[in-house]
Amino acid sequence: MEEHDCYANQDMSDRFEMLNMITRRRKAAAGSPFATVKATEKWLRSLSFDSDYDTHHALTEGLERFNAEHVPATTTRMKSLLCIEAAGLPLQRAVVEQYVRNQSTFRLARQALWRETWSYWVQMADAWLGLLKQACRDAPHAGLRPHIADIAAHALFYARQTMRWEYHQSRTPAASAWRRVNRIYRLIERDGSAHQAVPLGGGETSCAREFALTVTMGLVNPLGYRPEEIESIAALIEACRQLPLPSAKPLRHTHTHVIDLSLDEGASVLGDALIEGKRLRYFGLRGVIDTLKSEQPPAAQRDLARQVASLIERGGVRRNRHRSHRFGSAWVTLGIDNILAVLTHPDASDRLLSLEPWMLRDESAEGMGLILPEARAVPNGRLIAVNLDPAENTWQILATRWTREENGHYLVGTERLSRHPKRVEIVPDGQQAVAGADRLWGVLLPMTSTEHGMSHLLIPAAHYREGAALSLREGDVAYRLRLGEVQENHDGWLRVGMEVVGREQLAAAA
């Protein structure tokens, strides 16, 4: 009898141990609010606070915990993340609206709102990228393979939002951000799912479209724009439903920009050379540019839309090229009238009345970074002439591309249009210069063969007609040329392409 009681007690002890082990496992599984879809939904219902901001903050902290859980990726985990997204995107929109509204009121509030919004984008981008990595390389989790296009589209979408949010701080997206985007797109292309339709944010998208949106915003590179303008620019680009998708084959007269998927940078203007490459992808953005320049955008946004079109048209100067730190003064004059004056009389003492001393910050092959002596509004696209050595009287023509305040300094970024500008007399083809009559002047912007870009001509808008034949007279040389497309509008003066069809000595041409 005693022996029987002993066995009974042992059996009971084993059962208690088994029950304790099962309980511990269940508690461990229940310790994460994301263990199941139902658990995630229950956790989301518990996020009920007095304000959208507090609820958003709690949800973002939950996302950080989600990413910290180093557990295998499964379809259940993906569905839990979709539940978080469905609850988070409306809250994110509300916080973004607060951020834009608070720009003119509370500086501390707008910084906190920017950080809160940025944190959500970053955490979501990391979450979807983690799922994508495991779906592609972990054989035991093959259940995610049918969803790879959905996962990659979400990863690209949130990477794009994170990059856009950097522009609000006047920061160009890091090279690592472009590396991530380019690698994701290469991966999904190899999988053959780049054009598969994916539901996202209440609409439909694809990996190719998300990649194209990212590239186009990178071409605009809206540094120096106000937050409401950056958000409007993003909306204008997203509204282009026929946004051209990347192509592996270049087509002349169709493709305008190119991106190298093996590099950690965005797209650039294609130019005349149509070089094929295994990692090169081409975009034909002429239709988007024409749409933005047309009357289709809302009336209140047409000026901004035309600026965006110009930025895309000339965009894509590679940002990771070497920049040399430079120190010293630079003499600067703004506006076409002052530029014509200094090019006409480079040695005249009265030119000092229109010159300003700006500090040089850095310089690259494409432009200069300058520091203003005081706070002032310098619009994007404003023409300036810069002389780095007053003793030489050599002027360069640049255009402002962005302005921002940094540590009490007012910074201006510029793109170089020409190192050797020349004031030239313009005579419409078939006409003769009449003595005593008002003469028409323009500025020739030659580019050397080693510089990025092509030669252009600055001409008053009233005298431009595409394809028109003109004669330029500079010194004892006369050039015959044909006007090309408008590249940019600079305060009523157009920078246009041109084709030189002849050159003669002035004596022989007279």
C-alpha positions in Angstrom: 0.0 0.0 0.0 2.8 2.4 0.9 4.6 1.5 -2.3 1.4 2.2 -4.3 1.1 5.6 -2.6 4.7 6.3 -3.5 4.1 5.7 -7.2 0.9 7.7 -7.1 2.8 10.7 -5.5 5.5 10.4 -8.2 2.9 10.3 -10.9 1.2 13.4 -9.5 4.5 15.2 -9.3 5.3 14.5 -12.9 1.9 15.8 -13.9 2.4 19.0 -12.0 5.8 19.5 -13.6 4.3 19.0 -17.1 1.5 21.4 -16.3 4.1 24.0 -15.1 6.1 23.6 -18.2 3.0 24.1 -20.4 2.1 27.2 -18.4 5.6 28.6 -18.7 5.5 28.1 -22.5 2.1 29.8 -22.8 3.2 32.7 -20.6 6.3 33.1 -22.8 4.2 33.1 -25.9 1.7 35.5 -24.3 4.5 37.8 -23.1 4.7 39.4 -26.6 1.7 41.4 -27.7 2.5 40.3 -31.3 2.5 36.6 -30.8 -0.8 36.2 -32.7 -3.0 38.4 -34.8 -5.6 38.4 -32.0 -3.0 39.4 -29.5 -1.9 42.3 -31.7 -5.5 43.5 -32.2 -6.0 43.3 -28.4 -2.9 45.3 -27.8 -4.0 48.0 -30.4 -7.3 48.3 -28.7 -5.5 49.1 -25.4 -3.8 52.1 -27.0 -6.5 54.6 -26.2 -5.1 57.9 -24.9 -6.2 61.5 -24.7 -4.5 62.7 -27.8 -3.5 61.3 -31.2 0.1 62.2 -30.3 0.1 60.0 -27.2 -1.5 57.1 -29.0 0.9 57.5 -31.8 3.9 57.5 -29.4 2.7 54.4 -27.7 2.2 52.6 -31.1 5.7 53.7 -32.2 7.2 52.3 -29.0 5.4 49.1 -29.7 6.9 49.0 -33.2 10.3 49.4 -31.6 9.6 46.3 -29.4 8.3 44.4 -32.5 11.6 45.0 -34.2 13.6 44.0 -31.1 11.9 40.6 -31.0 14.4 38.5 -32.9 11.9 35.8 -33.8 11.5 33.9 -37.1 9.4 35.7 -39.7 6.1 34.0 -40.4 2.9 34.9 -42.2 1.3 35.4 -38.8 4.0 38.0 -38.0 3.4 39.7 -41.3 -0.4 39.9 -40.6 0.4 41.4 -37.2 2.5 44.1 -38.8 -0.3 44.8 -41.3 -2.7 45.3 -38.3 -0.2 47.8 -36.8 0.0 49.6 -40.1 -3.7 49.8 -40.5 -3.9 51.5 -37.1 -0.7 53.5 -37.5 -1.1 55.3 -40.9 -4.2 57.3 -39.9 -2.4 58.4 -36.7 0.7 59.2 -38.7 -1.4 61.5 -41.0 -2.8 63.3 -38.0 0.7 63.9 -36.6 2.0 65.1 -40.0 -0.9 67.6 -40.2 -0.1 68.9 -36.7 3.6 69.2 -37.7 2.8 71.3 -40.9 0.4 73.5 -38.9 2.9 74.2 -36.1 5.6 75.5 -38.4 4.8 79.2 -37.8 4.1 78.8 -34.1 5.9 76.6 -31.7 9.5 75.6 -32.7 9.9 73.0 -29.9 6.5 71.5 -30.9 7.4 71.1 -34.5 10.8 69.5 -33.7 9.0 67.0 -31.4 6.4 66.2 -34.1 9.1 65.8 -36.7 11.0 63.4 -34.5 7.8 61.4 -33.7 6.9 61.1 -37.4 10.4 60.2 -38.4 10.6 57.5 -35.7 7.4 55.8 -37.1 8.7 55.8 -40.7 12.0 54.3 -39.6 10.5 51.6 -37.4 8.1 50.5 -40.1 10.9 50.5 -42.7 13.1 48.3 -40.5 10.2 46.0 -39.7 9.3 45.3 -43.4 13.0 45.1 -44.4 13.5 42.4 -41.7 10.6 40.4 -43.1 12.0 40.7 -46.6 15.4 39.5 -45.6 14.1 36.4 -43.9 11.6 35.7 -46.7 14.4 35.7 -49.3 17.1 33.8 -47.5 15.5 31.6 -44.9 14.4 28.3 -46.4 12.3 27.1 -43.3 10.1 30.1 -43.8 9.0 29.5 -47.3 5.5 30.4 -46.4 6.4 34.1 -46.9 7.6 33.5 -50.5 4.1 34.1 -52.1 4.0 37.5 -50.3 7.4 38.7 -51.3 6.0 41.4 -53.7 3.8 42.8 -50.9 6.7 42.8 -48.4 9.1 44.5 -50.8 6.5 47.1 -51.8 6.0 48.0 -48.1 9.8 48.1 -47.5 10.2 50.5 -50.5 7.2 52.6 -49.4 8.5 53.2 -45.9 12.1 53.7 -47.1 10.7 56.4 -49.4 8.8 58.1 -46.6 11.9 58.1 -44.3 14.0 59.7 -47.1 11.4 62.3 -47.7 11.3 63.2 -44.0 15.0 64.0 -44.1 14.3 66.9 -46.5 12.3 68.6 -43.8 15.6 69.0 -41.9 17.4 70.2 -45.0 19.3 67.0 -45.2 20.0 65.0 -48.3 19.2 61.3 -47.8 22.3 59.3 -46.8 24.1 57.0 -49.2 23.0 54.1 -47.1 19.3 55.0 -47.8 19.9 54.9 -51.5 21.9 51.6 -51.2 18.9 50.1 -49.4 16.4 51.2 -52.0 18.5 50.1 -55.0 19.2 46.7 -53.4 15.5 46.0 -52.7 14.6 46.9 -56.2 17.4 44.7 -57.7 16.1 41.8 -55.5 12.5 42.1 -56.5 13.4 42.4 -60.2 15.3 39.2 -60.0 12.2 37.6 -58.4 10.1 38.8 -61.3 7.6 40.6 -59.1 8.5 44.2 -59.6 5.3 45.0 -61.5 2.9 42.9 -59.4 0.0 45.0 -58.0 0.0 45.4 -54.2 -2.6 47.0 -52.0 -1.1 49.6 -49.7 -2.5 52.6 -47.8 -5.9 52.4 -49.2 -4.7 52.3 -52.8 -2.8 50.1 -55.2 0.9 50.3 -56.0 3.8 48.1 -57.1 7.5 47.8 -56.3 8.4 49.5 -59.7 6.1 52.4 -58.9 7.4 52.8 -55.4 10.9 52.8 -56.8 10.0 55.4 -59.5 8.4 57.7 -56.8 11.6 57.5 -54.7 13.8 58.3 -57.7 11.7 61.2 -58.9 11.6 62.8 -55.4 15.4 62.4 -55.3 15.7 64.3 -58.5 13.7 67.2 -57.1 15.9 67.1 -54.0 13.7 69.8 -52.3 16.3 71.2 -49.8 15.4 74.6 -48.5 11.6 74.2 -49.2 9.1 74.8 -46.4 7.5 71.6 -44.9 4.1 72.3 -46.5 5.8 72.7 -49.9 7.7 69.5 -49.5 4.5 67.7 -48.7 2.8 69.3 -51.7 5.7 68.3 -53.9 5.3 64.7 -52.8 1.6 64.8 -53.4 2.1 66.3 -56.9 4.5 63.5 -57.8 2.2 60.8 -56.4 -0.7 62.2 -58.4 1.1 61.3 -61.6 -0.7 58.0 -62.2 1.2 57.5 -65.5 4.6 57.8 -63.8 7.1 56.0 -66.1 8.6 52.9 -64.6 12.2 51.9 -64.8 13.4 50.3 -68.0 16.4 48.1 -68.6 16.8 49.2 -72.3 17.5 52.9 -73.2 15.4 54.5 -75.9 16.6 57.7 -77.6 14.1 60.6 -77.5 12.2 58.6 -74.7 14.4 58.2 -71.7 15.7 61.3 -69.9 17.3 60.0 -66.7 19.3 57.0 -65.5 20.1 55.3 -62.2 22.9 52.8 -61.5 21.5 50.1 -59.1 25.1 49.2 -58.1 25.7 52.6 -56.6 24.5 54.2 -53.4 23.0 57.3 -55.1 19.9 58.4 -57.0 19.3 59.1 -60.6 20.9 61.7 -62.9 20.2 63.3 -66.2 20.9 60.9 -69.0 22.3 63.4 -71.5 23.2 62.3 -75.1 25.0 59.1 -74.3 22.7 56.0 -74.2 25.1 53.5 -72.6 23.6 50.2 -71.7 24.6 48.4 -68.5 23.4 45.4 -66.5 22.7 47.6 -63.5 21.4 50.7 -65.3 17.7 51.6 -65.3 16.2 54.3 -67.4 13.3 56.7 -66.9 11.4 58.8 -69.4 10.2 61.7 -67.3 9.4 64.1 -70.2 5.6 63.4 -69.8 5.7 64.1 -66.1 7.6 67.4 -66.7 5.1 68.5 -69.3 2.2 67.6 -67.0 3.7 69.6 -64.2 4.3 72.6 -66.5 0.7 72.4 -67.8 -2.6 73.7 -66.4 -3.5 70.4 -64.9 -2.2 70.9 -61.3 -4.5 72.9 -59.0 -4.3 76.6 -59.6 -2.8 77.3 -56.1 0.1 74.9 -56.8 0.9 75.7 -60.5 4.0 77.8 -59.6 5.3 75.1 -57.3 4.5 72.4 -59.9 6.5 74.3 -62.6 9.5 74.6 -60.1 9.3 70.9 -59.5 9.3 70.3 -63.3 12.5 72.4 -63.7 14.2 70.6 -60.8 13.4 67.2 -62.3 14.5 68.4 -65.7 18.0 69.4 -64.6 18.1 67.2 -61.5 20.4 64.4 -60.5 23.7 66.1 -59.8 25.5 63.3 -58.0 25.7 64.3 -54.4 28.5 62.0 -53.3 31.2 63.5 -55.5 34.2 65.0 -53.7 33.7 68.4 -52.2 36.7 70.4 -51.1 36.4 72.7 -48.0 37.3 76.2 -49.1 37.7 79.3 -46.9 37.8 83.0 -48.0 35.7 85.7 -49.5 33.8 85.6 -52.8 32.4 88.7 -54.5 28.9 88.0 -55.5 26.3 89.9 -57.5 22.7 88.8 -58.0 20.3 89.1 -61.0 20.7 89.3 -64.7 21.1 93.1 -64.8 24.1 93.1 -62.4 25.5 90.1 -64.2 25.4 91.9 -67.6 27.0 94.9 -65.9 30.0 93.0 -64.5 30.5 91.1 -67.8 30.4 94.4 -69.7 32.8 96.3 -67.5 34.8 93.9 -65.4 37.3 96.5 -64.3 34.9 99.4 -63.7 35.0 100.7 -60.1 31.2 101.4 -60.1 30.6 97.6 -60.1 31.5 97.6 -56.4 28.1 99.2 -55.8 26.3 95.9 -56.7 28.8 93.4 -55.2 28.5 91.6 -51.9 31.1 89.7 -49.9 29.9 86.1 -49.2 32.1 83.5 -47.5 33.0 80.4 -49.5 32.3 77.1 -47.6 33.0 74.3 -50.0 33.3 73.6 -53.7 32.9 70.7 -56.0 33.0 70.1 -59.8 29.3 71.0 -60.0 29.0 74.0 -57.7 29.8 75.9 -54.5 28.5 76.2 -51.0 28.4 79.8 -49.7 27.6 81.6 -46.4 25.5 84.8 -46.5 26.6 87.8 -44.5 23.1 88.1 -43.1 19.7 86.4 -43.2 17.9 87.1 -46.5 15.6 85.4 -49.0 17.4 84.0 -52.0 14.9 82.2 -54.2 15.8 78.8 -55.7 17.0 79.3 -59.3 18.3 82.8 -58.8 21.2 83.7 -61.1 24.4 84.9 -59.4 27.9 85.8 -60.7 30.8 84.9 -58.4 34.4 86.1 -58.5 36.9 84.3 -56.3 39.9 86.4 -57.2 39.2 90.2 -57.7 42.7 90.7 -59.1 41.8 88.4 -62.0 38.2 89.6 -62.7 37.1 86.1 -63.8 33.4 85.5 -63.2 31.4 82.3 -63.0 27.7 82.0 -63.4 25.8 79.9 -60.9 22.2 79.3 -59.9 21.0 78.9 -56.3 19.5 75.5 -55.5 18.8 75.6 -51.8 19.1 77.7 -48.7 19.0 76.8 -45.0 20.0 78.0 -41.5 22.6 76.0 -39.6 24.2 77.0 -36.3 23.3 80.6 -36.8 24.8 80.7 -40.4 22.7 81.2 -43.5 23.9 78.8 -46.1 23.3 78.7 -49.9 24.0 75.8 -52.2 24.6 76.7 -55.9 25.0 74.8 -59.2 27.7 76.1 -61.6 26.3 76.9 -65.0 29.6 78.2 -66.6 33.1 79.1 -65.6 33.6 81.4 -68.6 30.4 83.3 -69.3 30.4 85.8 -72.1 28.1 88.8 -72.8 27.0 88.5 -76.5 24.9 90.6 -78.9 21.9 88.8 -80.3 20.7 89.5 -83.8 17.7 87.6 -85.2 18.6 85.7 -88.3 18.2 87.8 -91.5 18.3 91.1 -89.7 21.1 93.7 -89.5 22.3 95.6 -86.5 21.0 99.2 -86.9 23.2 102.0 -85.6 21.6 103.9 -82.8 19.0 101.2 -82.2 18.6 99.4 -78.9 20.8 96.3 -79.0 19.7 93.0 -77.6 22.1 91.3 -75.2 22.4 87.7 -74.0 24.8 85.6 -72.0 26.6 82.7 -73.5 27.3 79.9 -70.9 30.0 77.7 -72.5 30.9 74.4 -70.8 34.2 72.7 -71.4 34.4 69.1 -72.5 35.4 68.0 -69.0 32.5 69.6 -67.2 29.1 68.2 -66.5 26.4 69.6 -68.8 26.2 71.4 -72.1 26.6 75.0 -73.3 23.5 77.2 -72.9 22.3 80.7 -73.7 20.6 83.2 -71.5 18.0 85.2 -73.5 15.0 87.4 -72.6 11.8 85.3 -72.6 10.1 87.8 -75.0 12.7 87.0 -77.7 12.6 83.2 -77.5 11.1 80.9 -80.0 12.1 77.2 -80.1 13.9 76.4 -83.3 14.5 80.1 -84.2 17.8 81.0 -85.9 20.0 83.7 -84.4 23.4 85.2 -84.8 25.6 85.9 -81.8 28.3 88.4 -81.9 31.1 88.3 -79.4 34.2 90.4 -80.1 35.3 89.7 -83.7 33.5 86.4 -84.0 29.9 85.8 -85.2 28.1 82.5 -84.4 25.0 81.2 -86.2 22.9 79.0 -84.1 19.4 77.5 -83.6 17.6 77.7 -80.3 16.7 74.5 -78.5 14.4 73.6 -75.5 14.1 75.8 -72.4 16.1 74.4 -69.5 15.0 76.9 -66.8 13.3 80.2 -66.2 15.4 82.8 -64.3 13.3 85.8 -63.5 12.0 86.4 -67.0 15.2 85.2 -68.7 15.4 81.8 -70.2 18.3 79.4 -70.2 18.0 77.5 -73.4 19.9 74.8 -75.2 21.3 75.7 -78.6 22.9 74.1 -81.7 25.7 76.0 -83.3 25.5 75.8 -87.1 28.3 78.1 -88.2 31.1 80.4 -87.1 32.7 83.3 -88.9 35.1 86.1 -88.3 33.2 89.3 -88.0 35.0 91.0 -90.9 34.0 88.2 -93.2 30.5 88.1 -91.9 29.9 91.9 -92.2 
